[in-house]
C-alpha cells in the first residue's frame, strides 16, 4: 500500500517551508515537495546572466509579452532569491476596499495588523530579522535617504534577515554564497531542525501536476519530473495525504489548481482572478550634483533603506536598489523626452551609472484586476490589462517623484515604453485568495479551500490584495497563521518559536 502522509506540502518557500517546520514539530508526518533542488551555497554565482538565472527562477510572461513575473524554482523559494526586505505591512493595507467590487474590503474582516503581529514577531525570531543600523546601510542607500530628508520626508533602515558576514556584493537575488551567516534563509534556519524531528520527508525535482480528492477524504497528488515538466504527460509519481497545503507561489499554485479543476469541480469562480502586481514599478533616480559619489558597485540588491514619506497621503512606499547598479546600465533607462540610446546617452551613463544613479522600486495600493490562466503547456499565463487603477498609480508616482527630485535638485529617469516606468514583476499576489465569500475568494480566512476540507493555500496567491510593501514578511506570517489553524483544528497546541 502507498504511504499516506498526514500533510503533503507543495513548495518550499515562505508558504511551504514554514508550515512544514511547524507541523513537523507538532508531530504531523509531513512530506515537503519542491520542484527545484537543494543548492550548496558554494554553487551560487555572482551572475545575472539568463543562463544562470534560468536555473533558479521560474518566469511567466504577460499575454502581451510586456511584463515578466518571477518565482523561485530552488529549495527555500523566495527566501533564497529575494533581497531580504521584511517590513510589516501597514495597518491601512488590511483595510483596502475594492472600488470595482462596490467597496468590499479585500481582506477577510477578522484579519488585520493586530491579528498578524504575533506571527510577524515569530517569523522575525525564526529568520533573525532585525532593523539594520545606519552604519550597515550602503552609500547608495545613504544618498537615497538624504534626498528624501532634504525634501522634508523620512527614510529609515530596512528590516533584513541578515547575519554578520554580509559583504555587500550586490547579488542577493542570485543566491547567497554565505547563506546562513549572511542571508538567513528558510533552508539555513529551519530545514535541519525540522528534519531532526523525524517527522519531515522531502522530495525534490518533482512538480505537482494535479490534486485529486479521494472517496475516503484523502488527496492524491500527481507528480511529474521537473527535468521534463510536461504537464500533458502521465504522472511519474503519486503521493497520498490526508491534508494538502499548496504553497508554490502564484505562478505555481494557481496553474496547479486550474489543472486540477477536472477533479476539484467546485472550486470558486475566483480562481485565477483578483491578481495584483502590488503596484510594483521600477525607476531610476539621479542624485543632485552636490552630493558625494556613492560607489554603487558596492551594495546589496536592496540598498538598505525605505521611505514611507508618501504613505499618509498616497499609500506608497519606495526603496532603492533592484539590481546591482552596474547592471542598470543595460536597463532601458532614459531621461525625460530623450532616447535610451545614442552617443549622448552612452556618455550620460558612463559619467553617472556607478556614482550618481539609484535604481528604485515603488509600490502602492492598486486594484487586483490582473488574472492568471493556463498556456498550452499547462503553465501560468498572466493577463495584466494595466487598467485605470494601475495607470492612476503609475502617473501619480511620476508626478510626486518629479516634484521631489525638482525640490532637491535630482532627476527622475524613466524605464518604460508604454508607460513612464517598467512594471515590476517581483511581487505578484493573489489568484487563489482568501475571502469571507467564496464568490470572491478561493479559500476561507483560515486558508482552507472552499468546498474541500483539508486542502489549503498558504502562499502569495492567497494574499487578497496588494500590500504596497514588500510582501515576503506578510506571506510568511500568514503561512504561520495557516499552520496554527491546522494544528489547533486537530486538537494540537501551537508552540511559538
N, C-alpha and C positions, 0 to 999 in steps of 0.2 A: 504494500500500500504506500501511496505517496505520503510524505510527511505533511501534516497540517500545522502551519505556524499560527501562533496567536495573532501576530501582526506582520504583514508584509508592507514595507515602505518603499516607495518608488522615488528615487532621487536622494542624493547625499548632501545637498546644500542646506541652507537655513531651514527650509520646510521639511527636510527629511532627517538630517543628522540629529537635530535637537530632539524631535520626538523619539528617535531610535535610542538615544542616550538615556532619556528619562524613562522610557518604557522598559528598557533592559534593566535599569537599576530598580524598577518597581516589580521585577520578577516576570515580566512578559517574555515569551520566546519570540524573538524578533528577527526577521530577515530584512536586510537593507540591500536594495537593488540599485546599482549605478551603471549607467551606460558607458562611462569612461573607466579609466583605470586609476590606481593609486600611483602617484608620481613620487619618486625620491627627490628631495629638494635640490640635489646636485644636477638634476635633469633640466631645471628651469633655465631659460636663456634670457639675456638682456637683448631681446629681439622683438620687433613688431612686424616682422615680415609675414605676408599672408600664409606662406608655407608653415611657419611656426604657429601662428595664431589659429590656423585650421585644426591643429592638434588639441587645442584646449577650449575652443569656443564653438558653440552652435550659433549659426547665423540664419535668421529668417528675413526675407525681404518683404517690403510692401508690394502690393499689386502693381503699383506704378514704377517699381524699382527705384523710387526716390529716397527711401529710407531703409536702413538696416537695423535689425533688432537682435540683440545679443543675449545669449545664455551660455552657461558653462557646461562643458562636457568632460569634466575631470572630477575625480573624487574630492569631495569637500565643497563642490559647487561654487557659488559666488564668493564664499569666504576665501577661496584660493585665488580668485582673479579680480576681486574688487579693489577699490582704492582706500579702503579702511575706514571711511567715514561712518560713524554710528551715532547719529543725532536722534534724540527722541522727537517724535512728531508733535508739533504744536497742538494745543488743545483745540484750536479753531478748525483744524483739518478734519477732526472727527465729526464736526457739526456741519460739514459741507452739504448743501442742499442742491439737488439737481434740477435746474430750471426746465430742462427738457422733459422731466418726469413730474411736472406740476409741483415742484418744490419739495419733493420727497427727500428726506435725509438719507444719504447714501449708505452710511454705516448703520448696522442694527442699533436700535435705541439703547440697548443695555451695554454697549461697548463705547468707552470714552477714554480719555487720557488717564483718569483716575483708576480705571479698571486695568489699564495696560502698564501702569507704573511698576507694580511688583515684578512683572515679567521683564521689563526693561532692566530693572535692578539685577535680577538673576542673570540675565544674559551678560551684563557688564562684568559680573563676577566670573562667569564661565570663560569669557574671552579676554579677561584682563583689560577691559575697555576703560580708558581714562581720558580726561581732557589734557592734552599736551601743554607744555609750558611755552611761553613766548620764545624762550631760548631754543626750543625744538622746531620752531616754525622756520621754514626756509626763507631766504632773502626775497624770493619772488612773492611768497605769501606776505612778507612784511610790507613790501611795496603796495600790494593789493590793499592791505589793511590801512595803510597810510592814505591812499586815495580816498577811501570811504570815510576815514576820520576827518580828512581835510574838507570833505563835503558835508560834514556835520552828522555822520552816521557811524554807528559802532561796527566793529568786526571783532570776532573772538576766535581763539584757537579751537580746533575741532576735537571731537572725541574719537580716539583711534584705538583699535585693537593692536597695540604695538608694544614690543619688548625693548630691551636696552640696546640691541645690536643692529638697529636700522642704520644703513649707510647712505640713505637718501639718493639711491641710484636712479630713481625715476621710473622703475619698471614694475611697480606693484601689480599692475593688471596683466603682467606676463608671468605671474607666479614668483614667489619669493624664495630666493636661494638660501635665505636664512630663516626659513619658516620655523616657527616655534620659539625663536629668540628675537626675531624682528617682527614680522607679521604673525600674530597669534590666530591661527585658523581653526576651524571646526575639527579638521583632521589632527592637527598637532595637539589640541587641547582635550578633545573628547573621545577620539577613537579608541585609544588604548584603555582608558578607564571603562568604557562600555564593553570592550572585548573581555576584560578581566572579570566581568560579572558572570561569564559563561552563558549569557542569555542572548548574545548577538551573533548572527552569522551574516556574511557578506557575499554577494555575487557582484562581480564587476564585468564590464564589457558585454553587458546584455541590456537590450532595450525592451521596454514593455510595449507590446503590440495592442492588446485588448484586456479588458477586465470583464469577467462574466459571473453573475450571481448564480449560485447553485441551489438546488432544492432544499438542502439541509441548512441553508443560511450562510454557508461559507462562500468564498470567492475563488475563482480560478484566474490567474494572471498568465497570459501567454507572453513568452519572451522570444526575441529573435537576437541573433548575434549582432553586435554593434559593428563588426567589421564589414558586414554587408548591409545591415539595417534596411532590409527590404520589407516594408510593412504589407506588401501584397503577397508575400510568400507564407508558407506554413510555419508554425511555431517550432523553434529549436528546443524549447524547454517549457514545462508547465509548473507553475507554483500554486499551492493551495494555502489559504489563510482564512482565519475567522474574521479578521479585520484587515482592511487595506487603507493605507494613507498615501494619497497622491501628492508628491512634493517635488515635481520635476520642473517647476517654473512655467510661466505662461506658454512658451513655445514648445514645451514638452508635455505639460499636464493637459492643456486644452485639446490638442490633437489626440492624445490618448483617450480622453473621454469621448471625443467625436468619433473616433474609430470604434469605440465600444457601444455606440448607440444602438447597434443591432441587437445587443444583449441588454443594455440599460435603456429600455424603451420609454421609461417615464422620467428621463432627465428633464430638467427645467428648460423651457424655451430660451432662457437667458444664457445658456451655454454658448460660449464664443462671442457673446455680446458684452457691452459695458467695459470695454478695454480702454485704458488710459496710458499715455506716454509720460504721465506725471508732469506735463508741461515742460518737458526736457528740451532745452535748446543750448547750442554751443556757439560761443562768440569769442572774440579776442579784444583785449584792452591794451592800449599803448600808454605807458606811464608818462607823466609830464617830463619835460626836458631837464628840469632842475632836480629831479630825483636821481639818486645814485643808481649805477648799474646793479642788476640783481643776479647776474650769473645764473640764468635759468636752466643751465645744463645740470646743475646740482640741486635736485629737489626730489620730492616724492611725486607719484602720479597726482595725488591731491597735495596742494601746497600748504595744507595745514590750518587754514582759516576759513571762516564762513561769516557772511553778513546777513543779519535779519533786518537791516536798515529799511528795507521796503515792506516789511511784513505788516505792520499795523495798517497801512493804507492800501497795499496792493496784494498782500498774501503771496509774496515771492521771496525766495532765498537765492543766494549766489555764492559759489565757492570757486576759487581759482584752481586751475590745473585739471586737464582731462587726459593729457598725454605728455611725455617729455617734451619740453619746449622746442628742442632742436627738430623734433618730428613735425612740429607745427608749420615749419617752412613748406612742407608738402601738402598742407591743407588748403582748401580753396579760400584763402584769406584775400580780402580786397578792401581798399579804402573806399569811402563813400563816393559814388559816381565814377569810380575807376575800375580797370580790368584786373583780374587776378593773374596777369602775365605781362610780359614785355620788359624791356631793359630797366625802365624806371621802377617797376615793381620788384625786380630782382635786387636792385641796389637798396631799395627800402628794406627788404627782408634782411639783406646782408648786414645792414647797419643796425638793425633793431631786434632781430629774431631772438637772440640769446640774452639780450641785455635790457630790452625795453618792452617786449610783448608778453602778455599774460593770457594764455588760454583760460577760458572760464566756462562754467556750466551754470545755467539758471533754471529754476523750476518754479511752477506756480499751480494753483488750483484751476484745473481745466475740466470740461465735461468728459466723461468716459464714453466717448462716441466712436471709438475705433472698434474693430471686430477681428476675430481670428477664425479662419476656416481651414480646410484641407486642400493641399495641392494634389496633383495626380499620383504622387508618391506616398500620400498619407501623412505628409509633414505640414508644418504650420505655414499658412499664407495669411499675411496681415493686411488688413484694409485700414488705411488712415486717410479719411476724407479731408483732413485739416479744415474742419468745419468752423462755424462762426466763433465759437468759444475759444478754440485754439488760435485762430487768427487774431482775435482781440488780445489774447495774452502775448502773442509774438510782437505785435506792433506797440502794445503798451510797454513791453520790455525795451523795445528800441527807443521809445520816447524817453523813458526815465533814465536809461543808461546814457543817452546822448546828453541829457540835461546835466547829469552828474559829471561826465567827462568834460563838458564845456566849463563847468564850475571850477574844476581843479586843474584844467589845462592839459588833460589827457585826450585820448581819441578812441572812439569806438570803431572797430573793424568788423567787416561783415564776412559771413561764411556760407551764405545760402545762394540759391539760384532762383527758385520760385518765390522764396520769402527772404527777408533780410538775413536769417540765420539758419544754419544746419539744425534739423530737428533730431535731437539725440535719441538713440535707441537703447540706452543702457538701463532705463528704469521703467520698463513696461509692466503694467499691473492689470489684473482683472481677467475676465474671460470665464471664470468659474467662481464668481464672487459670493461672499456672504450676504445674506439679506434676511429681514424678518418675513419676507413674502417670496414664495417660490416662483412667482411670476417674474420677479426682478433679480433673483439670485439662485445659484446652483446649490449652495449649502445653507443650512441654518446658522445661527450665531455661534454654535459650538464647533462648526466646521464639518458637521455630518451632512452628507448629500441628501437632499430632499428625496424621499421615496425609497431610499436604500440604506437601511440600518447597517452600521458598522463600515460604511465607506466614507472616507474623509478627504478633504482637500486642505492643505496646510501651508501653501507656498504663496508666491507673489500673485498667482492667479486668483486667490481667494480675497485679496485686498479689494474692498468695494469701490475705492475712488482714489484719485491722485492725492498725494500727501504734501506736495510742494517742498519736499525734503528728501534726502537720500533714503531709500526705503529699507535697506538691509536690517536696520535695528528693529523696525516695526514688524517686518516679516518674521524675524527670529523670535521676537517677543510673542507674536501671535501663535507661532508654532508651539511654543512652550505652553501657551494657554490651551491650545487644542489637546496637547498631551495630558495636561492636568484634567481636562474634562473626561478623556478616555479612561485614565487611571481611576478617577473617582466614580465614574459610571459603573466600574466593575468592583466597586467596594474597596479599592485600594486607597492608599494615602500618598498624596503628592508631597515629596520631600524637596524643599528648596536647596539648591547647591550654593 
